[in-house]
């Protein structure tokens, strides 16, 4: 396999299948693997900017400079399923 359809997780640096990752909607197209997403979910889904949990239908944002997740409304790049 040549690695087509694989992306690099911004947080842990592992190469995963595109379908096992989430990406940002902006032009940078940063990716978060399922394992890093699950770890963030397991630790309470805290926003790195405002330190409150992301709940329900709130949009999740990625903060590439901090390598963290949080609210899209707090300035993060909106995350969608890849």
C-alpha positions as CSV (number, residue, x, y, z in Angstrom):
1,X,0.0,0.0,0.0
2,X,1.4,3.4,-0.9
3,X,-0.5,5.4,1.7
4,X,-3.1,6.9,-0.5
5,X,-6.2,7.9,1.5
6,X,-4.1,8.2,4.7
7,X,-3.7,11.4,6.7
8,X,-1.5,12.5,9.6
9,X,-3.1,13.3,13.0
10,X,-2.1,16.8,14.1
11,X,-2.0,15.7,17.8
12,X,-0.1,12.4,17.8
13,X,1.4,12.3,14.4
14,X,0.2,8.8,13.4
15,X,-1.0,8.0,9.9
16,X,-4.6,6.8,9.8
17,X,-7.2,6.2,7.1
18,X,-9.1,9.3,6.1
19,X,-12.3,7.6,7.1
20,X,-11.0,7.1,10.7
21,X,-10.2,10.8,11.1
22,X,-12.0,14.1,11.4
23,X,-10.8,17.2,9.5
24,X,-11.2,20.9,9.8
25,X,-13.4,22.8,7.3
26,X,-10.9,25.6,6.7
27,X,-8.2,25.6,4.0
28,X,-5.5,24.1,6.3
29,X,-7.3,20.7,6.4
30,X,-5.8,19.6,9.7
31,X,-6.8,16.1,10.8
32,X,-7.5,14.5,14.2
33,X,-7.4,10.7,14.5
34,X,-10.2,8.7,16.1
35,X,-8.0,7.7,19.1
36,X,-7.2,11.4,20.0
37,X,-10.8,12.3,19.5
38,X,-11.9,9.5,21.8
39,X,-9.3,10.6,24.5
40,X,-10.6,14.1,24.4
41,X,-14.2,12.8,24.6
42,X,-13.2,10.6,27.6
43,X,-11.6,13.4,29.5
44,X,-14.7,15.6,29.5
45,X,-14.7,17.4,26.1
46,X,-13.1,20.5,27.7
47,X,-12.6,23.6,25.5
48,X,-9.0,24.7,25.6
49,X,-10.0,28.4,25.2
50,X,-12.7,28.8,27.8
51,X,-12.2,25.7,29.9
52,X,-15.9,24.7,29.7
53,X,-17.2,21.4,28.2
54,X,-18.4,21.2,24.6
55,X,-22.0,19.9,25.0
56,X,-24.7,18.6,22.7
57,X,-25.1,20.2,19.3
58,X,-22.3,22.8,19.9
59,X,-19.7,22.8,17.0
60,X,-16.3,21.4,17.9
61,X,-13.3,23.5,16.8
62,X,-9.6,22.6,16.4
63,X,-6.9,24.9,17.7
64,X,-3.9,23.9,15.6
65,X,-1.4,26.2,17.3
66,X,-2.3,24.6,20.7
67,X,-2.9,21.1,19.3
68,X,-6.2,21.0,21.2
69,X,-10.0,20.9,20.7
70,X,-12.8,23.1,22.0
71,X,-15.7,25.3,20.8
72,X,-15.7,26.5,17.3
73,X,-17.2,29.7,18.7
74,X,-14.1,30.3,20.8
75,X,-12.0,30.6,17.6
76,X,-11.3,27.1,16.6
77,X,-11.5,25.8,13.1
78,X,-14.8,23.9,12.7
79,X,-14.3,20.1,12.7
80,X,-16.3,17.8,10.4
81,X,-16.2,14.1,9.6
82,X,-13.6,13.4,6.9
